Every structure is written in structure tokens, then in C-alpha cells.
Amino acid sequence: MVSTAEARDRLRHVLWLGGGSGGGKSTVTARLAERHGLRVYSTDDVMGDHAKRSTPRTCPYLTAFLAMDADERWVNRSPTTMLETFHWFRGGGFDMIVDDLLALPSSPGVLVEGFRLLPHLVAPLLSSRAQAVWLLPTPEFRRAAFASRGDTWTIAGRTSDPDRALRNLLERDRLFTERLRRETRELDLPAFDVDTSTTEDDLVRWVCDVVAL
């Protein structure tokens, strides 16, 4: 078991890019990784592996989620309940993210991105606040982003009431983004509001300014 202090020291080469879904994290990550020769670690890409490695004891909310059908997950529960019981929003599997990062070589630098990077979990691992940034999309930006990449109905379309499911999902994600906003303020961590006037270049410039790439 690696202590928090040891993990923080060993992860000095890691940059963290978190934020709400549809906020531009993947786009920024791809551009910065190509420009600066960084290794990318996407927390979305390892969700399946982390779910398989979880147990009812280590991640009870995941176990409950997997037992539900699509309507139980997205139609029949309130957005607030969906927020409070979603396993990744509660930090499920974050220890596996840290273990994966510790197993990577220290060169090249690593840019880790995803909504699973909760500020209160990342903060103890930072040697400097300049190692992390969170992107906070407005509901309008999020919906436009989902529409542009064809994700709007991917989950909602699997339910018996896609319109209600989509409303629930968008509201849950709005609540999650507001939680990220509060946490970053309380912890004095860098965060940027992303609205429909924000360009990809804006996002890249903002992140670069924080992490001094």
C-alpha cells in the first residue's frame, strides 16, 4: 500500500484534466498530447476494466447499478438520486486510477483526463495546484457537444421513455458540474466555465496557461 505522500511524490510528472461530461476534456487532451509528446491516460477507457476488478465490498454502488435495467437507471429515478448513487461520481475505482498511474514510467509525462477525477480525491496527490485543471461546461454547451458527436440519444434511446431519460441525464450532469464547481472553489483549484462561445483554442490556451506547457 503506497501512502498518499509517496504517491504524490511519484506522480509529479502527471497532469490532471477533469470536469463535467461534454466539456472538451478529450479534445484538449489530444491536442496537448500531440503538441507536447505526453502519454494519455483516459479514465473513460479503463472503466470496463475497473468495473471488472471491483467487488460488492469495494464498490457497492456499482453492484447496485449493474443490477438495474435501463429504465431503473435513467427513467424511474430523480436526477438527484442518480447523482448521489452513481458509482464513478462517488469516487468508485479512483484507487485503481492511482495504481495504474503509479505503474507507468515517469517519462514521458502523463496527461490523465476524465470526469472521474473528483477534485477532493485529486487534490492530495498534487505537488502543485498547477498540475490540475477542471473544465465546467454549461448545460447548453454540453447538449451541443453531445449533439455534435452523436451521443445525445445513445443512453436515453435504450429506455422506454427517451425524452425523460435525456432530461434526467442532462440534469444529473448539470448537478455534477455544479458539485465540481463548489469543490474546486473550496479547494482553490483551477477551473474554467465552458459555454457555447468557447472555442477549442480557448480551452487549449486556458489549460496551457495553468500547467505552463
N, C-alpha and C positions, 0 to 999 in steps of 0.2 A: 504494500500500500504506500503510494507516494504522498507525502504531505503537501498541503497547499503551497507552502513556501518553496519546496523543491520543484513542484510543478510550475510555479510562477517563474522561477529562475530558468528552467529548461525550456520554457515557451516564450522566451524573449524575442525569438525570430518570427513569432506568429502575429498576424494582423487579423482582427475580428470585424466582420461586417454583418450586423444583424438588422432586424427591422420587420415591419409588417409584410404580409404576403402581397405580392404585386407592386413592391416598392422600388424595383430596379436593382436589387442586390446582384442577381445573376449577370445582368448586363454590365454593371460596373466591375464585377469580379473578372469577367472575361477580358475586358479591355485592359485592366490594370495588370492582370497576369501576363498577358501577351506583351505589354509595353515594358514591364519590369522583370520578366523572367521568373515569376513567382509560381510556386506549386499551388494548385487549387484543391481545397477540401470542401465539398458541398455537403452540408448536413442533410439535405434532402436525399441525396444519392445513397446515403447509408441508413436511411430509416428502416428499410426492409431487413437489413442485416441486424440492426439494433433491436428491432421487434422480435426477431427470432432468438436473440440472445437474452431477452427479458423473460422474467418469470412472474407469476401472480404475486409473489412476495416483493420483488424489486420494482414492479410496475403494475400495480393493481388497476389503475385507470385504463391502461392499455388492454388488459384482460377483459374488463367490462365493455370497452369499446368494440373489441373484436367479436363479442357475443351478440351485438346488436345487428339488426338488419338496417338497410339504408334509411327507411322511414324513421326508425327509432333514433338513428344518429342525427338526421338532418331536418326532419319534419315535425316530429312529435315533442321535441324539447325546446325550451326557450333559448335564445341566443346566450343569455347569461349562464344558464346551466351548461350549455355546450362549451362556453369559455372555461368555466370552473372545473369541468371534468375531462377536458381534452388532455391526454397524457403528455404530449410534447409541450403544451403550454404550461404544464406543471413541472417541467424540468426532467421528465422521464428520459432516461438514456443519456443525460448530459455527461455522466461519468464515463460512458463509453466513448463519447466525443473526445474527452480529455485523454483517455487511454490511447485512442487512435493517433492523436496528435503527438503524444509522447513517443510513440513507436516510429514516427517519421524521422528521417535525418534532419539535422538543423540547417542544411543548405540544399537547395535554395530555400529562401523564406517561404512561409506558408500563408496564404490568404484563405481563411475559413469563413464561409458565409452560410446564412440561413436564418429562418425565423426562430429556430430552436435556441439561438444564442440569447438567453434571457439576461438582461443587464446585471441582476443581483448574483447570477452564477458566474458570469464572465469577470466581473469587477475584481474578485480576489485573485485572479490569475494575471492581472495586468501589472507589469513593471512600470508602465507609464500610461496615462489616460490617452495618449496619442496612438496607442495600439488598437483602438476600437472606435467604431462609428455605427450609429443606428440610423436607418432611413425610415421615416414615418409617413406613409402615403395617406392622402386624404381619401375618403370613400369614392369620390369622383375619379381620382387618378387610378385607384385600384380597379374599379369597374372598367375603365377604359383600357387598362393594361390587360385584364382578363379577356376582354373582347378582342383585342388586337392579336393575342396569341391563341385564340380559340378555346380558352379554358372556362368560359362563362358557365356553360351547362355541363361540364364534364362530370362533376359530382351530383349536382342537382338533377340532372337528367336520368339518374338511376333510381329516383324516388317516384312515388305515386303522385306527388304534387311539386313539380319542379319549380314553379314560381315561389311557393312558400319556402321551399328548401333554399333557393337562391337568396331570398330576403334574409333568412336566418343566418346563412353563411356570411353574407356581407356585413350584417350587424355584429355577428360574433367577431369577425376580423376587425371591425371598427373598434369594438371594445378592447380587443387585444392590443391594437395600436395605441389606444389611449393609456393602457396599462404600461406599455413600453415608454411612452412619453413621461408618465409620472416617475417611473423608476430611473430613467436617465437623468431627469431633473434632480431627484433626491440624491443620486449618487454622483452628480456633477460629471456626467459622461457626455461626449459629443453626440448630438442627434440633429437631424435635419428634417423639416417638413417638406414633403414632396407633393406638389399639386400639378394640375394639368398644364401649367405654364412652364414647368420644369423640364429641361432637356437632358438628354444623356450626357452631353458635355458638362452641364451644370453639376450633375451627380458626380461625375469623374473628378471634376475640379474640386468640389467640396471635400470628397474623401481624400484626395491627394493633399489638400491643404492641412487636414488634420494629421494624417500619418506621415507627412513630409516625404512622400515618394518623389 
